[in-house]
Amino acid sequence: MTETNTVPVITIDGPSGSGKGTIARRVAEALGYHLLDSGALYRLTALSAEKNGISLDDAEGVAAIALGLDIEFDSNEDGSERIWLSGEDVTQEVRKESTGAGASTVAVIPAVRAALLQRQRAFQMAPGLVADGRDMGTQVFRSAALKIFLTASAEERAGRRHKQLKDKGMGVSLAALSRDIEDRDRRDSERSVAPLTPAPDARILDSSGQSIETVTNTVLGWVADLYS
C-alpha cells in the first residue's frame, strides 16, 4: 500500500512518555489540523482482545480484532479526550499502564500492523493531519511534510507519566513506571516489524527540561519554515 493523498502531514514519533501526544494535540489545535493518536488504535486493539477473551499471543485472533474495531474518538466540553469502543466509553481504561503494555505486545504482530495501516492513513484529510506514534514517519506517512522524533530522558518520562496518572486518580509507583518504560522502549526498538527509530529525514527534538509551550512553539516554528 502506498500514500496517494497530497494533504500535508506532520508526524511526531517517539518513545513512551516523551510528550508526543500532548504536543501533537496542541499543534493540531493551533493549525486547525486533524489529529491521529496511532497509539490509541493499538491500545484499543489490545483492550478489545481482552474484552473478547482473546489471548494477545493469538496473532490471528488479535489481527481479526484490529480489522473489526468499532471505535469513535470524541471530546468533552473542556476539550479532553473521550474514546468509545463498541459503544462503551473506555477513555479511562485505554490509558491504563496495563493497556499500554498490551498495545506494545500486539504492535509486534505484522498482521495487526497491516490491519491498522489503512485505517491510520484514512485520517489524512484536509486541511492537514498531525499524526503521533512510533512509526508515523518511517512507515505510515513516509512522504510527510515534516517529521519529528520527540524524546526525553527515561527518568523524566517516568516522572511525567507518574504525575499524569496521579492527576487522573490512578495509583502506580514511580519505580514500576520506570521499569515499564524501560521494558517498552526495549520491545519497541528491538521488534522486527517497524521498530522505533527516527526517520532519516526527521528532526530530533529532546524535550527534557522544556515546557510544553516551548516544545509546541518549536514545532510550530518548523511548520512555519516550511511555508516561508
N, C-alpha and C positions, 0 to 999 in steps of 0.2 A: 504494500500500500504506500502511496506517495502523497505528498502535500500538493494540492492544486489551488487552494484558497489564497488570494492575494491580500486579504485583510491583515494589517500589521499585528505582530505578536511579540510580546516581551516575556521572556522566560526567566524565572527565578528559581534556580535549583540550589540544593544544599542539604547538609545533614540535619537530623532531628534536633529541634531546639535552636536552630540558627536564627529564627525570627522571620523566615521567608513567608509564612502565611500572613503575619501581621503586615509586613512590608508590601506584599502583593495586594492585599486588600486596600491599603491606603493609596498605593499607586493607581490601582484600578479606579478607585473613587475619584482621585484627583484628575484623571484623564477622561473619566466617563466611559471606561472600557468594561467589557465583561470580565469575569473572574473565573478561573478554573483552579479548584483545590484538588489536584490529582490524588493527593494522599488520602483524601476522604473517600475516593472511589475504592481504594484498596482496603481501607478500614471498613467500609460498608460491605465489601465482599466477604471479609473475614467475619464480620458480625452476622451477616445473613447466613453464612455457612453454619455458624454456631447455633443460631436460632432454628435452623432446619436440621440439626443433628448430623451435620456432615463434617467429618474429620478434615482438618487443614492439610493432612497428609494425602488426602484423596484428590489428586490433581484433576482428574476428570470431573469429579463432582463439584469441586470449587470453581472450575472453569465454567461449568454449566450455570452455577450461581451468578458468576460475573456477567454472563451473557444475558441473563434474565432479570437483572437488578431493576426493581421498581423504586426509583428514588426521586426526591424533589428537594431542591435547595431553596430556602426561603429566609426571610429575616424578620426579626421583631421590630417594634416601633422604634427602639433605641439603636437599631442598626446591627445588633448582634445576630449571629447566625442561627438558623433553625433548619434541621435536617430531618426529612421524613423517609422511612424505609417501609415499603408496602403499607402505607397509610399510618404508620406508627411514628411518633416523634421520638427519634433516637439521638437527639442533639447531645445529651449528656453521655450516653453510652458510647458513642462513636469517638469521644475524646479521652476515654479511659486508657490508662497505660497498657492494660491487657489487650485492648482492641488494637492499639498501636503495634504491639508485639505480634499480634496475629496478622496485621497488614504486612509487616516485614517478612513474615513466613510465606504468605501467599504470593508476595511480589516476586519471588524467585521462580514461580511456575510459568514457563513460557506460554502455555495456553491461556492463562489468566491475563497476562500482559497483552496477548494478541486480542483477546476478547474486549479489553478495555480501550485499545488503541483508537479505534474509530469513534468510540463514544467521546474520548478526550478531544479528538480533532473536530468533533461537531460543535465544540464550544467556540470555535474560531468564527465569530460573526462581527459584522460592522457595528461600531466604528473601530473596534480593536479588541484584543484579548491580552490579559496578564495571566500567565499560567505558572503556578508554583508546584514544585515537586522534586524529584530526584533525577529524572531523565527527560525533562521537558526540552532542553536544548540539545541533548545528544541523540535522542530517539524520536520523540513525538513531533517536535517542531524544529527540525534541523535548519530550516531557512528563516528562522525568527529574525526580526529586525534588530533586536537587542537581546543578548544572552548574558545573564548574571549568575555567578556562583557565589552565594552568600554563606559565609561560615562564621564561626566564633569558637573560642576555646571550649573544650569539653566541660570544664568547671563552670564557665559562665552559662553554657547551655543548660546544664543541670539545675543551676540556681534559678534561671528564668522559668524553667518548667515547674520547679517546685513552687515558686510564687504563684504561677498561673493556676496550678491545681488547688493550692490553698485558698486562693481568691474564689474558686468555684466550690469550696467546701469539701474538697476531696483530700483525704489524708494519705500521705505517702512520704516515706523517709527520703532525705536528700541522698543518702548513701545508696539506697536501692535505685533511685533515679539515675545516679551516676553510672552504676553497673549496667542498667538497662540501656543507657545511651551508648556506652562503650560496646555492648553486645550488638546493638542495632547498627552502629557505624561499621562494625566488622562484617556483619551479614550483608549490608547494603554495598559495601565496597568490594567484597570478595565474591559476590554472586556472579555466575557465569552469564546471566542474561541482563543486559542494560545495567552494569554496575555503576554505583555512584561515583562520578568523576566529572570534572569540569569539561565542557566542550572546548575544543581547541581555540575557538574564537570568543570564548566567554570572558567577561570582565570579572575578576576576583574581588570580592568586597568582604573584608573582615569587619564584622560588627562589634567585636569585643570592645567594651568600654564606650560605645557610642549610643546615643539616644535614638529612639525610634524616629524622631523628627529629622535628625541628622542623616540617618541612613536613607530615609524616604526622599529627602531633598537631593541627596547624591544621585539616586536612581532617576529622579525627575530631571536633574541636570543632564544626565546622559541621554535621556529621551529627547530633551530639547536640542541637544547637539546633533541628533540625527536629522532634524528638520531645519537646522540653521544654515 
